[in-house]
């Protein structure tokens, strides 16, 4: 084997091993998450009105049935949050306000492989906090964050744990 053949062979082996190692470390995401604005054809591009609903779609991409907490119970109420970024680069975390429950218990929802779990969101509701006053009529970058932390109940009810983020999209928020 001459020098150029050895270099080519070494390069091929290195690329193969790097690809194999990356593949071994990379865990396929169990969920996809997407913000679906109600309007995408306006002159401003995608739009979200604070007083009108939009959707966040959680898609099971794992190839198996997964369980998540329903939103009505305290286990699932805080799982979905948002991050918005204004043009000046300042970021805000949008979370649900603290709530009290008169009736509460762990309630898991089974999402079949390839199926969806859909959230209907209205930022104008008194449920959400962290939306800056000066955000209306601005183009912002927004992403959804979904997280379930491991605890005794997730083990008992076989609920998925981890976190996933949507792609950042640009929307006109008003």
N, C-alpha and C positions, 0 to 999 in steps of 0.2 A: 504494500500500500504506500503510495507516494504521499508527500506532505499535503497537497491540496485535497486528496481523498481522505486523509486522516482528519483534516480540519472540517471538511464537509460531514464526515461521519460523526465527529464530536459535536458539531452543531446540531445535527439531527437528534442525537441521543439527548443532548441538553434540552432541546425544545420539547421532546417527548416527555422527559422526566419532569420538566417545569409544568407542562400541561397536566400530567398525571397528578402531581402534587397539588396543583391548584384545584383540580377536580375533586381530589380527596378532601380538601379543606372546605370547598364550597358546598354548603347545604342548600338544597333547593328550597326556595321559599314556600311555606305552607299556604300563604295567603297573598292575594293581590288586593290592593285597595285603591279606589279611584273616586275622586270628587267629580260629580256630574252636575255642572251648572244647568239651570233650566233654560238658559238662552245662550246660544253660541254664534248666532248669525247677526247680532246687532252691529252697529257701526263701531262700537267699542270692543268688539270681539266677544268673548264669553262674559256673561254678567251674572251676578248674584245680588238679588235685592234682599236687604236685611229682614224685611217683613214677609217675604215669600219663601216657600220651601225649596230646598235643593236636596240632592241625594248624595250619600256616600255609599258606595257598593264594595262590600267585602266579598271576595271571590275565593273559594276553596280551590287552590291549585295543587294540593298535596297528593292527589290520587287516592285518598282514603277519606272516610267520614271524619269530620272534626266537630268538636263541641265548643261553643262560645257561650258566655253569659248573656241572658236577655237584659235589655236596657232598663226594664222596670224595677229590677232589684238592685240592692246596693252593690252586689258583686259585679254587675255590668254597667252601672250608671256612669262611672267615671272613665271607662275604657277608651272612649273616643275623644280626642282633643284635636286642636288645630293650631297651626302657626301661620301668622301672616307677617309679611314684610312690606313695609312702605317703600316708596321710591327713594327716600333718604337712607335706606338700609336698616332702619330700626325695626326690630322684630318684637312681636307680641304673641303670647301664648293665650289661646282661647280655651277655657275649661268650663266645666259645669259648676254652677254654684253649689255649695253644700245643701244637702237635702235631708229631710227627716222622713222616716217611714212609719206608717201606722200598721202596715202589713208588709212583711219582708221575709224572704227565704231564698236560698240559692236556686236559680232556675236556668238550666242549661238548654241551649237550642242546638240541635244536631244539623249540621250543614253537610249535605252529601258532596262527594267529590265532584268538582266542576260547578257546583251550585253557588248561589249568592245569598248573602245576608244584607238587607238594604236598610239603611238609616235615613229617615226623613228629618232634615235639620231646618230650623228657623232661628237665625241668630237674634232676631228681635225679641224672642221669648225671654222672659225673666230667668230662664234656666241657665243661660250662658253668661260668662264674665270674662273680662280681659279685652273686650273690643274697644279700641280707643275712640274717643269722641270725634276726632278729626278724620276718621277713615271713610266716611260717606263721600260718594262721588269721586273716589280715587281708584286708580288702577293699582292693584296690590298683587303680590305673589302669595299663594296660599298652598298649604299641604295639610293632609290629614295624618294623624298619628294614632295608631291603635295598639293598645298594650294590655295584656293580662299577666299579672304577676303570680308566681307560684305560691300556693298556700295549701292548707289542709283540704279545703273544699275543692280546689282544682284537681287534687289527687283523687278525692272521693268520687267526684262526678265526671272524672276523665275529661276535664276541660283543657283545651289547648292553652299553652302559656308562651309568651314571647312578645315581640313587638314588630310592627311593620309600618312603613311610611309610604304615603302616596308620592307620585311625582309632583313636583312643584308646578302649579299652573298659574297663569296670569289672568286675573279677572277684574272687571269693573265692578266695584262694590258700591252699591247705593241703596 
